[in-house]
Protein backbone atom coordinates (compact mmCIF):
# COMPACT_ATOMS: atom_id res chain seq x y z
CA UNK A 1 0.00 0.00 0.00
CA UNK A 2 1.37 3.43 -0.98
CA UNK A 3 1.61 6.15 1.62
CA UNK A 4 0.00 9.49 0.65
CA UNK A 5 2.42 12.00 -0.83
CA UNK A 6 3.99 14.57 1.49
CA UNK A 7 2.71 18.02 0.51
CA UNK A 8 3.56 21.57 1.56
CA UNK A 9 0.77 23.92 2.60
CA UNK A 10 0.62 27.57 3.58
CA UNK A 11 -1.77 28.13 6.48
CA UNK A 12 -2.75 31.68 7.36
CA UNK A 13 -5.41 33.02 9.66
CA UNK A 14 -6.97 36.02 11.39
CA UNK A 15 -7.96 35.34 15.01
CA UNK A 16 -10.90 37.36 16.31
CA UNK A 17 -10.30 36.74 20.02
CA UNK A 18 -6.71 37.70 20.87
CA UNK A 19 -7.17 36.43 24.44
CA UNK A 20 -8.88 33.21 23.36
CA UNK A 21 -7.63 29.68 23.95
CA UNK A 22 -6.03 28.71 20.66
CA UNK A 23 -3.82 26.00 22.15
CA UNK A 24 -5.67 23.17 20.36
CA UNK A 25 -5.37 25.05 17.05
CA UNK A 26 -1.60 25.45 17.44
CA UNK A 27 -1.22 21.83 18.64
CA UNK A 28 -2.97 20.63 15.48
CA UNK A 29 -0.62 22.76 13.39
CA UNK A 30 2.41 21.35 15.20
CA UNK A 31 1.14 17.79 14.80
CA UNK A 32 2.13 17.62 11.14
CA UNK A 33 5.36 16.05 9.84
CA UNK A 34 7.20 19.38 9.66
CA UNK A 35 6.39 23.07 10.03
CA UNK A 36 7.80 26.59 10.02
CA UNK A 37 6.25 29.85 11.16
CA UNK A 38 7.82 32.54 8.95
CA UNK A 39 5.33 35.28 9.91
CA UNK A 40 3.07 35.82 12.93
CA UNK A 41 -0.10 34.41 11.39
CA UNK A 42 1.47 32.37 8.58
CA UNK A 43 2.66 28.79 8.93
CA UNK A 44 4.11 26.47 6.33
CA UNK A 45 3.39 22.83 7.03
CA UNK A 46 4.42 19.53 5.47
CA UNK A 47 1.82 16.81 5.78
CA UNK A 48 0.39 13.70 4.17
CA UNK A 49 -3.10 14.82 5.20
CA UNK A 50 -5.24 16.00 2.26
CA UNK A 51 -5.76 19.77 2.16
CA UNK A 52 -9.51 19.58 2.88
CA UNK A 53 -8.95 17.35 5.92
CA UNK A 54 -6.24 19.66 7.26
CA UNK A 55 -8.48 22.71 6.79
CA UNK A 56 -11.39 20.93 8.54
CA UNK A 57 -9.19 19.89 11.49
CA UNK A 58 -7.86 23.42 11.92
CA UNK A 59 -11.25 25.06 11.41
CA UNK A 60 -12.78 22.89 14.14
CA UNK A 61 -10.37 24.51 16.61
CA UNK A 62 -11.18 28.13 15.73
CA UNK A 63 -13.79 30.60 17.00
CA UNK A 64 -16.82 31.34 14.76
CA UNK A 65 -15.48 34.76 13.66
CA UNK A 66 -11.91 33.56 12.93
CA UNK A 67 -10.68 33.31 9.34
CA UNK A 68 -8.56 30.53 7.83
CA UNK A 69 -6.84 30.00 4.49
CA UNK A 70 -4.95 26.81 3.54
CA UNK A 71 -3.11 26.75 0.20
CA UNK A 72 -1.06 23.95 -1.33
CA UNK A 73 2.40 25.08 -2.49
CA UNK A 74 3.51 24.07 -5.97
CA UNK A 75 7.25 24.11 -5.31
CA UNK A 76 8.06 27.78 -5.88
CA UNK A 77 8.55 30.47 -3.25
CA UNK A 78 10.10 33.91 -2.76
CA UNK A 79 10.91 35.54 0.56
CA UNK A 80 12.71 38.43 2.19
CA UNK A 81 14.19 39.03 5.64
CA UNK A 82 12.98 35.82 7.31
CA UNK A 83 14.76 34.34 10.30
CA UNK A 84 17.66 31.98 9.58
CA UNK A 85 15.66 29.03 10.95
CA UNK A 86 12.80 29.75 8.54
CA UNK A 87 15.19 30.18 5.61
CA UNK A 88 16.80 26.85 6.49
CA UNK A 89 13.35 25.17 6.59
CA UNK A 90 12.41 26.71 3.22
CA UNK A 91 15.75 25.69 1.68
CA UNK A 92 15.09 22.13 2.81
CA UNK A 93 11.52 22.07 1.48
CA UNK A 94 12.38 23.90 -1.75
CA UNK A 95 15.73 22.24 -2.43
CA UNK A 96 16.22 24.15 -5.68
CA UNK A 97 16.34 27.56 -3.92
CA UNK A 98 18.94 29.91 -5.34
CA UNK A 99 20.98 32.32 -3.21
CA UNK A 100 19.58 35.45 -4.92
CA UNK A 101 20.48 39.01 -4.05
CA UNK A 102 22.34 39.03 -0.71
CA UNK A 103 21.58 42.72 -0.05
CA UNK A 104 17.80 42.23 -0.06
CA UNK A 105 17.84 38.62 1.21
CA UNK A 106 15.35 37.81 -1.54
CA UNK A 107 15.22 34.12 -2.30
CA UNK A 108 13.30 32.49 -5.11
CA UNK A 109 12.78 28.75 -5.26
C-alpha positions in Angstrom: 0.0 0.0 0.0 1.4 3.4 -1.0 1.6 6.1 1.6 0.0 9.5 0.7 2.4 12.0 -0.8 4.0 14.6 1.5 2.7 18.0 0.5 3.6 21.6 1.6 0.8 23.9 2.6 0.6 27.6 3.6 -1.8 28.1 6.5 -2.7 31.7 7.4 -5.4 33.0 9.7 -7.0 36.0 11.4 -8.0 35.3 15.0 -10.9 37.4 16.3 -10.3 36.7 20.0 -6.7 37.7 20.9 -7.2 36.4 24.4 -8.9 33.2 23.4 -7.6 29.7 24.0 -6.0 28.7 20.7 -3.8 26.0 22.2 -5.7 23.2 20.4 -5.4 25.1 17.1 -1.6 25.4 17.4 -1.2 21.8 18.6 -3.0 20.6 15.5 -0.6 22.8 13.4 2.4 21.4 15.2 1.1 17.8 14.8 2.1 17.6 11.1 5.4 16.0 9.8 7.2 19.4 9.7 6.4 23.1 10.0 7.8 26.6 10.0 6.2 29.8 11.2 7.8 32.5 8.9 5.3 35.3 9.9 3.1 35.8 12.9 -0.1 34.4 11.4 1.5 32.4 8.6 2.7 28.8 8.9 4.1 26.5 6.3 3.4 22.8 7.0 4.4 19.5 5.5 1.8 16.8 5.8 0.4 13.7 4.2 -3.1 14.8 5.2 -5.2 16.0 2.3 -5.8 19.8 2.2 -9.5 19.6 2.9 -8.9 17.3 5.9 -6.2 19.7 7.3 -8.5 22.7 6.8 -11.4 20.9 8.5 -9.2 19.9 11.5 -7.9 23.4 11.9 -11.2 25.1 11.4 -12.8 22.9 14.1 -10.4 24.5 16.6 -11.2 28.1 15.7 -13.8 30.6 17.0 -16.8 31.3 14.8 -15.5 34.8 13.7 -11.9 33.6 12.9 -10.7 33.3 9.3 -8.6 30.5 7.8 -6.8 30.0 4.5 -4.9 26.8 3.5 -3.1 26.8 0.2 -1.1 23.9 -1.3 2.4 25.1 -2.5 3.5 24.1 -6.0 7.2 24.1 -5.3 8.1 27.8 -5.9 8.5 30.5 -3.3 10.1 33.9 -2.8 10.9 35.5 0.6 12.7 38.4 2.2 14.2 39.0 5.6 13.0 35.8 7.3 14.8 34.3 10.3 17.7 32.0 9.6 15.7 29.0 11.0 12.8 29.7 8.5 15.2 30.2 5.6 16.8 26.8 6.5 13.4 25.2 6.6 12.4 26.7 3.2 15.7 25.7 1.7 15.1 22.1 2.8 11.5 22.1 1.5 12.4 23.9 -1.7 15.7 22.2 -2.4 16.2 24.2 -5.7 16.3 27.6 -3.9 18.9 29.9 -5.3 21.0 32.3 -3.2 19.6 35.5 -4.9 20.5 39.0 -4.1 22.3 39.0 -0.7 21.6 42.7 0.0 17.8 42.2 -0.1 17.8 38.6 1.2 15.3 37.8 -1.5 15.2 34.1 -2.3 13.3 32.5 -5.1 12.8 28.8 -5.3 
